[in-house]
Amino acid sequence: AAAALAAAKFPARSALLRLAAPALLSGRTLLPDQAAGVRQAMRRLADGPRDMAARQLLSALALSMAARGRNQSRCKALALRSAAGGPVQLTDPLPSTTACAALALAWAGELDMASDACAQAVEAAHRMASRTGEALALFVRSEIACQRGDLTAALNDADRALRLFQAAAAAGLQAAAAAALTRVLLMRGERDAIPAQATSLALETSGHPFILGIQQEARGMTAAAQANRALALRLYLESGRHLMAARLVNPACSAWRSRAVTVLAGLGRAWEARTLADSEIALARAWGAPGPLGRALVAAAAAHDGPARRELLSEAVTVLEGSGYRLYLARALIRLGSEMQAAGPSRTASGMLERGLELARDCGAPILAATANRTMHAVGAPPRGHPAPATLTVAERRVAQLVITGMSNQAVANTLTLSKRTVDTHLGRIYRKLGITSRTRLSEAISSASGHAQEAV
């Protein structure tokens, strides 16, 4: 449509710009005759005011450049231009435009700017009473919170986005929000809390490659949590296939490479793991955002041994320091601290483990916290993250006692006259306090915590 309009003698600038924006974000490679409309729109971009049509195209350009990992500084400039300033009418689609700009800024590593832009998108959606606009803004805000390492905020936003997309019957976006929710819950070690609507959604067989990619990544994470490495690897590589086909090559868009590297290393396929890790590191260095590079370096370390592994982890810590990617930094600190402790206990290694543990706790990542605890305990340091049952609230103790008897979350909810979501929330907090990741270890953890409490007395 953009190409047809561009072929007209005097094409309307606003209509041309509005059509070119979704053409850029379609996830499909444009044929030469189709690309003519986009090129004409880009030439006309500077011919008029920075109105909403112009801002739509600017945000689409920024997100397209970010997805392809090209020219980070230019990408940020376009995103900021599209998100800031200019008169806006209530009928204009500001939430989606600003949400796209926010996602581009997040992929570029500007998490504070991305959060500010996302706040504008949420506010505009409320002002316009746009349910889908709010859902899209919440989905992007969840992605930003996840990168920051605020898994609780990421969980809440993904859950709300899923419900809004479901109410709006937006199937593709609903699948994207469900995948985001699943990823966050798995990162928090709460596989049992994944809602039924997230697991029951059929895999999209067609649609936008980004949605297909993150769906497969979430399914791969589920398989990995179930210790099915072969399936996890296949799903991660399938995720990459969808993304690469649409030229979404930037590691900032998805962690499929890092996850596949970790699985390959665990399967003993070190050469393949190193090859894939090297390609991800090269792409991340070329893009320049600290988060994707730090994550890639930590994943690459799993495919190396000895000094090479410590060197990669040391670089990851250096890259991530002060970047705002708290969860990535926690993982790098814990891995490096563990490696240093294995070579010989030291105060530096203990300090890294302590700091990584605190960050993991702040992020709501009990699996990482438990890893740090195990390493510290193995070298004689007092284990942390296993508080006595007295630190559980009355409501949490009631839930824990019923779960230990073998009740499902729904049965516990019925018994205590609570909603299942409330029980899920209580159980997630219990897991974090006890440093565990599933109900199978709940009885053991409570017994162990009771023993520690008696010893302390």
C-alpha positions as CSV (number, residue, x, y, z in Angstrom):
1,A,0.0,0.0,0.0
2,A,2.9,2.4,0.8
3,A,4.5,1.6,-2.6
4,A,1.2,2.2,-4.4
5,L,0.7,5.5,-2.6
6,A,4.3,6.6,-3.3
7,A,3.7,6.0,-7.0
8,A,0.9,8.6,-7.0
9,K,1.8,12.1,-8.4
10,F,1.1,14.0,-5.1
11,P,1.0,11.4,-2.3
12,A,-0.3,12.6,1.0
13,R,2.7,12.8,3.3
14,S,0.9,11.8,6.5
15,A,-0.7,8.7,4.9
16,L,2.6,7.7,3.3
17,L,4.5,7.9,6.6
18,R,1.8,6.1,8.5
19,L,1.8,3.2,6.0
20,A,5.6,3.0,5.9
21,A,5.9,2.5,9.6
22,P,4.1,-0.9,9.8
23,A,5.8,-2.0,6.6
24,L,9.1,-1.6,8.4
25,L,7.9,-3.6,11.4
26,S,6.2,-6.4,9.4
27,G,9.0,-8.8,10.0
28,R,9.2,-9.5,6.3
29,T,11.9,-8.7,3.8
30,L,10.5,-6.1,1.4
31,L,10.8,-6.6,-2.3
32,P,12.4,-3.8,-4.3
33,D,9.0,-2.5,-5.6
34,Q,7.6,-2.6,-2.0
35,A,10.6,-0.9,-0.5
36,A,10.1,2.0,-2.8
37,G,7.2,3.2,-0.6
38,V,9.4,3.1,2.5
39,R,12.2,5.0,0.7
40,Q,9.9,7.7,-0.5
41,A,8.4,8.0,3.0
42,M,11.9,8.4,4.5
43,R,12.7,11.2,2.0
44,R,9.4,12.9,2.9
45,L,10.1,12.6,6.6
46,A,12.0,15.9,6.8
47,D,9.6,17.8,4.5
48,G,7.1,18.5,7.2
49,P,6.5,18.9,10.9
50,R,7.3,16.3,13.6
51,D,3.7,15.3,13.8
52,M,2.4,11.9,14.9
53,A,2.8,10.4,11.4
54,A,6.5,11.4,11.5
55,R,6.9,10.1,15.0
56,Q,5.4,6.8,14.0
57,L,7.9,6.3,11.2
58,L,10.8,7.5,13.5
59,S,9.9,4.9,16.1
60,A,9.6,2.2,13.5
61,L,13.0,3.1,12.0
62,A,14.6,3.1,15.5
63,L,13.1,-0.3,16.4
64,S,14.1,-1.7,13.0
65,M,17.7,-0.5,13.3
66,A,17.9,-2.0,16.9
67,A,16.6,-5.4,15.8
68,R,19.2,-5.5,13.1
69,G,22.0,-4.3,15.4
70,R,22.9,-1.4,13.3
71,N,24.2,2.1,14.3
72,Q,23.3,2.2,18.0
73,S,23.8,6.0,18.4
74,R,21.5,6.7,15.4
75,C,19.0,4.3,16.7
76,K,18.9,6.0,20.1
77,A,18.6,9.5,18.5
78,L,15.6,8.3,16.3
79,A,13.9,6.7,19.3
80,L,14.2,9.9,21.4
81,R,12.9,12.1,18.6
82,S,9.9,9.9,18.2
83,A,9.1,9.7,22.0
84,A,9.7,13.4,22.9
85,G,7.9,16.6,22.2
86,G,5.4,17.8,19.7
87,P,1.6,18.4,19.8
88,V,-0.4,15.2,20.1
89,Q,-4.1,14.7,19.5
90,L,-6.0,12.2,21.6
91,T,-7.0,10.3,18.4
92,D,-3.3,9.7,17.5
93,P,-1.8,6.2,18.4
94,L,0.8,7.6,20.8
95,P,1.0,4.5,23.1
96,S,2.1,2.1,20.3
97,T,4.5,4.7,18.9
98,T,6.1,5.5,22.2
99,A,6.2,1.8,23.3
100,C,8.2,1.0,20.1
101,A,10.6,3.8,20.9
102,A,10.9,2.5,24.5
103,L,11.7,-1.0,23.3
104,A,14.4,0.3,20.9
105,L,16.0,2.3,23.7
106,A,15.9,-0.8,26.0
107,W,17.6,-2.9,23.3
108,A,20.2,-0.1,22.9
109,G,21.0,-0.4,26.7
110,E,19.4,2.9,27.7
111,L,17.1,1.4,30.4
112,D,16.3,4.7,32.2
113,M,15.3,6.4,29.0
114,A,13.3,3.3,28.0
115,S,11.5,3.4,31.3
116,D,10.6,7.1,30.9
117,A,9.3,6.5,27.4
118,C,7.2,3.5,28.6
119,A,5.7,5.6,31.4
120,Q,4.6,8.1,28.7
121,A,3.0,5.2,26.7
122,V,1.1,3.9,29.8
123,E,-0.1,7.4,30.6
124,A,-1.3,8.1,27.1
125,A,-3.1,4.7,27.0
126,H,-5.0,5.6,30.1
127,R,-5.8,9.0,28.8
128,M,-7.1,7.5,25.5
129,A,-8.8,4.5,27.3
130,S,-6.9,2.3,24.9
131,R,-6.8,-1.3,26.2
132,T,-4.5,-2.6,23.6
133,G,-2.3,0.5,23.9
134,E,-1.9,-0.1,27.6
135,A,-1.3,-3.8,27.1
136,L,1.5,-3.1,24.5
137,A,3.1,-0.6,26.9
138,L,2.9,-3.0,29.8
139,F,4.5,-5.8,27.6
140,V,7.4,-3.5,26.8
141,R,7.7,-2.3,30.4
142,S,7.9,-6.0,31.4
143,E,10.8,-6.5,29.0
144,I,12.6,-3.5,30.5
145,A,12.0,-4.6,34.1
146,C,13.3,-8.1,33.1
147,Q,16.5,-6.6,31.7
148,R,16.9,-4.5,34.9
149,G,16.5,-7.6,37.0
150,D,13.3,-6.5,38.7
151,L,11.5,-9.8,38.1
152,T,8.6,-9.0,40.4
153,A,7.7,-5.9,38.4
154,A,8.3,-7.8,35.1
155,L,5.9,-10.5,36.3
156,N,3.2,-8.1,37.3
157,D,3.3,-6.2,34.0
158,A,3.5,-9.4,31.8
159,D,0.5,-10.8,33.7
160,R,-1.5,-7.6,33.2
161,A,-0.6,-7.4,29.6
162,L,-1.6,-11.0,29.0
163,R,-5.1,-10.4,30.5
164,L,-5.6,-7.2,28.5
165,F,-4.6,-8.8,25.2
166,Q,-6.8,-11.7,26.0
167,A,-9.8,-9.4,26.6
168,A,-9.0,-7.6,23.4
169,A,-8.8,-11.0,21.5
170,A,-5.4,-10.0,20.2
171,A,-4.1,-13.6,19.7
172,G,-0.6,-12.9,18.5
173,L,0.2,-10.3,21.1
174,Q,-1.5,-12.6,23.7
175,A,1.0,-15.3,22.7
176,A,3.9,-12.8,23.1
177,A,2.7,-11.8,26.6
178,A,2.2,-15.4,27.6
179,A,5.8,-16.2,26.5
180,A,7.1,-13.2,28.5
181,L,5.2,-14.3,31.6
182,T,6.5,-17.9,31.3
183,R,10.1,-16.7,30.9
184,V,9.9,-14.5,34.0
185,L,8.3,-17.3,36.1
186,L,11.0,-19.7,35.0
187,M,13.7,-17.2,35.9
188,R,12.1,-16.9,39.3
189,G,12.1,-20.7,39.7
190,E,8.2,-20.8,39.8
191,R,7.4,-23.3,37.1
192,D,4.3,-24.4,39.1
193,A,2.9,-20.9,39.0
194,I,2.7,-20.6,35.2
195,P,-1.0,-19.9,34.6
196,A,-3.1,-22.3,32.6
197,Q,-3.8,-19.8,29.8
198,A,-0.1,-19.4,29.2
199,T,0.5,-23.1,28.8
200,S,-2.7,-23.8,26.9
201,L,-2.0,-21.3,24.1
202,A,-1.2,-23.1,20.9
203,L,2.1,-22.3,19.3
204,E,1.7,-19.7,16.5
205,T,2.6,-21.3,13.2
206,S,2.5,-18.0,11.3
207,G,2.7,-14.4,12.3
208,H,5.5,-12.0,13.3
209,P,8.9,-13.7,13.6
210,F,9.6,-11.9,16.9
211,I,6.5,-13.5,18.5
212,L,7.4,-16.9,17.1
213,G,10.9,-16.5,18.3
214,I,10.1,-15.6,21.9
215,Q,7.5,-18.3,22.0
216,Q,10.0,-20.9,21.1
217,E,12.5,-19.4,23.6
218,A,10.0,-19.7,26.4
219,R,9.2,-23.3,25.4
220,G,13.0,-24.0,25.4
221,M,13.3,-22.6,28.9
222,T,10.5,-24.9,30.0
223,A,12.2,-27.9,28.5
224,A,15.4,-26.9,30.2
225,A,13.7,-26.6,33.6
226,Q,12.4,-30.2,33.0
227,A,16.0,-31.3,32.3
228,N,15.2,-32.1,28.7
229,R,18.3,-30.7,27.2
230,A,17.8,-32.1,23.7
231,L,14.4,-30.6,23.3
232,A,15.5,-27.3,24.9
233,L,18.3,-27.0,22.3
234,R,16.0,-27.7,19.4
235,L,13.6,-25.1,20.6
236,Y,16.3,-22.5,21.1
237,L,17.7,-23.0,17.6
238,E,14.1,-22.9,16.2
239,S,13.7,-19.5,18.0
240,G,16.9,-18.3,16.3
241,R,15.7,-19.5,12.9
242,H,12.5,-17.4,13.2
243,L,14.4,-14.3,14.3
244,M,17.3,-14.6,11.9
245,A,14.9,-15.1,8.9
246,A,13.5,-11.7,9.6
247,R,17.0,-10.2,10.2
248,L,16.4,-9.8,13.9
249,V,20.0,-10.6,14.6
250,N,20.8,-8.3,17.5
251,P,21.5,-10.4,20.7
252,A,19.6,-7.6,22.6
253,C,16.4,-8.9,21.1
254,S,16.6,-12.4,22.5
255,A,18.8,-14.6,24.6
256,W,18.4,-17.7,22.4
257,R,22.1,-17.9,21.6
258,S,23.2,-17.7,25.2
259,R,20.7,-20.3,26.2
260,A,21.7,-22.6,23.4
261,V,25.4,-22.2,24.3
262,T,24.7,-23.2,27.9
263,V,22.8,-26.3,26.7
264,L,25.5,-27.3,24.2
265,A,28.2,-27.0,26.8
266,G,26.1,-29.2,29.2
267,L,25.8,-31.8,26.5
268,G,29.6,-31.9,26.0
269,R,29.4,-30.3,22.6
270,A,32.1,-27.7,23.5
271,W,33.2,-26.8,19.9
272,E,29.7,-26.0,18.8
273,A,29.0,-24.0,22.0
274,R,32.2,-22.0,21.5
275,T,31.4,-21.3,17.8
276,L,27.9,-20.0,18.6
277,A,29.2,-18.1,21.6
278,D,31.9,-16.4,19.5
279,S,29.3,-15.2,17.0
280,E,27.1,-13.8,19.8
281,I,29.9,-12.0,21.4
282,A,31.0,-10.5,18.0
283,L,27.4,-9.3,17.4
284,A,27.1,-7.9,20.9
285,R,30.5,-6.1,20.7
286,A,29.5,-4.5,17.4
287,W,26.2,-3.3,18.9
288,G,27.8,-1.9,22.1
289,A,25.0,-2.4,24.7
290,P,26.5,-3.8,28.0
291,G,23.7,-6.2,28.8
292,P,23.8,-8.5,25.8
293,L,27.6,-8.5,25.8
294,G,27.8,-9.4,29.5
295,R,25.2,-12.1,29.1
296,A,27.0,-13.6,26.1
297,L,30.4,-13.6,27.9
298,V,28.9,-15.5,30.9
299,A,27.3,-18.0,28.5
300,A,30.6,-18.4,26.6
301,A,32.4,-19.2,29.9
302,A,30.4,-22.4,30.2
303,A,32.1,-23.7,27.1
304,H,35.6,-23.0,28.4
305,D,37.8,-24.2,31.3
306,G,40.4,-22.8,33.6
307,P,41.9,-19.4,33.0
308,A,39.9,-18.9,29.8
309,R,36.6,-19.3,31.7
310,R,37.7,-16.9,34.5
311,E,38.9,-14.3,31.9
312,L,35.5,-14.3,30.2
313,L,33.7,-14.0,33.5
314,S,36.0,-11.2,34.7
315,E,35.3,-9.3,31.5
316,A,31.5,-9.9,32.0
317,V,31.7,-8.4,35.5
318,T,33.6,-5.4,34.2
319,V,31.2,-4.8,31.4
320,L,28.1,-5.1,33.6
321,E,29.3,-3.0,36.5
322,G,27.1,0.1,36.8
323,S,25.1,-0.7,33.7
324,G,21.7,-1.4,35.3
325,Y,21.6,-5.0,34.3
326,R,21.5,-6.3,37.9
327,L,20.4,-9.9,37.2
328,Y,23.1,-10.4,34.5
329,L,25.7,-8.9,36.9
330,A,24.5,-11.2,39.8
331,R,25.0,-14.2,37.5
332,A,28.4,-13.1,36.5
333,L,29.5,-12.4,40.0
334,I,28.3,-15.8,41.3
335,R,29.9,-17.7,38.4
336,L,33.2,-15.9,38.8
337,G,33.1,-16.2,42.6
338,S,32.4,-19.9,42.3
339,E,35.4,-20.4,39.9
340,M,37.7,-18.5,42.1
341,Q,36.6,-20.5,45.2
342,A,37.2,-23.7,43.3
343,A,40.8,-22.6,42.6
344,G,41.3,-21.7,46.3
345,P,39.1,-19.9,48.8
346,S,39.8,-16.2,49.0
347,R,38.3,-13.1,50.5
348,T,37.8,-11.7,46.9
349,A,35.8,-14.8,45.9
350,S,33.7,-14.7,49.0
351,G,33.0,-11.0,48.4
352,M,31.8,-11.7,44.9
353,L,29.5,-14.5,46.1
354,E,28.1,-12.3,48.8
355,R,27.4,-9.4,46.4
356,G,26.0,-11.7,43.8
357,L,23.7,-13.3,46.4
358,E,22.4,-10.0,47.5
359,L,21.7,-8.9,43.9
360,A,20.0,-12.2,43.1
361,R,17.8,-11.8,46.1
362,D,16.9,-8.2,45.2
363,C,16.0,-9.4,41.7
364,G,13.8,-12.2,43.0
365,A,16.0,-14.9,41.5
366,P,16.1,-17.8,44.0
367,I,17.8,-20.2,41.7
368,L,20.9,-17.9,41.5
369,A,20.7,-17.3,45.2
370,A,20.7,-21.0,46.0
371,T,23.7,-21.5,43.7
372,A,25.7,-18.9,45.7
373,N,24.5,-20.4,49.0
374,R,25.7,-23.9,48.0
375,T,29.1,-22.6,46.9
376,M,29.5,-20.6,50.2
377,H,28.4,-23.6,52.2
378,A,30.9,-25.9,50.4
379,V,33.8,-23.8,51.6
380,G,32.6,-23.5,55.1
381,A,30.9,-20.1,54.9
382,P,27.6,-19.9,56.8
383,P,24.7,-20.6,54.4
384,R,22.4,-17.7,53.7
385,G,18.9,-17.6,52.3
386,H,17.5,-20.4,54.6
387,P,15.7,-18.4,57.3
388,A,13.9,-20.2,60.0
389,P,10.2,-20.8,59.6
390,A,9.5,-17.9,62.0
391,T,10.4,-15.5,59.2
392,L,7.5,-16.8,57.2
393,T,4.2,-15.0,57.7
394,V,1.3,-16.7,59.3
395,A,-0.4,-17.0,55.9
396,E,2.8,-18.3,54.3
397,R,3.1,-21.0,57.0
398,R,-0.4,-22.1,56.4
399,V,0.2,-22.4,52.7
400,A,3.5,-24.3,53.2
401,Q,1.9,-26.8,55.6
402,L,-0.8,-27.7,53.1
403,V,1.5,-27.9,50.2
404,I,3.8,-30.3,52.1
405,T,0.8,-32.6,52.4
406,G,0.6,-32.9,48.6
407,M,-2.2,-30.5,47.9
408,S,-2.2,-28.6,44.6
409,N,-2.2,-24.8,44.6
410,Q,-5.9,-24.8,43.6
411,A,-6.7,-27.2,46.5
412,V,-4.9,-25.0,48.9
413,A,-6.8,-22.0,47.6
414,N,-10.1,-23.8,48.1
415,T,-9.1,-24.9,51.6
416,L,-8.0,-21.4,52.7
417,T,-10.7,-19.6,50.8
418,L,-8.2,-17.7,48.7
419,S,-7.7,-17.2,45.0
420,K,-5.2,-19.5,43.3
421,R,-3.1,-16.4,42.3
422,T,-2.8,-15.5,46.0
423,V,-1.6,-19.0,46.8
424,D,0.9,-18.8,43.9
425,T,2.2,-15.5,45.2
426,H,2.6,-16.9,48.8
427,L,4.4,-20.0,47.4
428,G,6.8,-17.9,45.3
429,R,7.7,-15.8,48.4
430,I,8.2,-19.0,50.5
431,Y,10.5,-20.4,47.8
432,R,12.6,-17.2,47.8
433,K,12.9,-17.1,51.6
434,L,13.9,-20.7,51.8
435,G,16.3,-20.6,48.8
436,I,14.5,-23.3,46.9
437,T,12.9,-23.6,43.4
438,S,10.1,-26.2,43.7
439,R,7.7,-27.8,46.1
440,T,9.6,-31.1,46.1
441,R,12.2,-29.5,48.4
442,L,9.8,-27.6,50.6
443,S,9.6,-30.1,53.4
444,E,13.4,-30.6,53.5
445,A,14.0,-26.8,53.4
446,I,11.7,-26.1,56.3
447,S,13.2,-29.0,58.3
448,S,16.7,-27.7,57.6
449,A,15.8,-24.2,58.5
450,S,14.3,-25.4,61.8
451,G,17.6,-27.2,62.5
452,H,19.6,-24.1,61.9
453,A,17.3,-22.1,64.2
454,Q,17.7,-24.6,67.0
455,E,21.5,-24.6,66.6
456,A,21.5,-20.8,66.7
457,V,19.4,-20.9,70.0
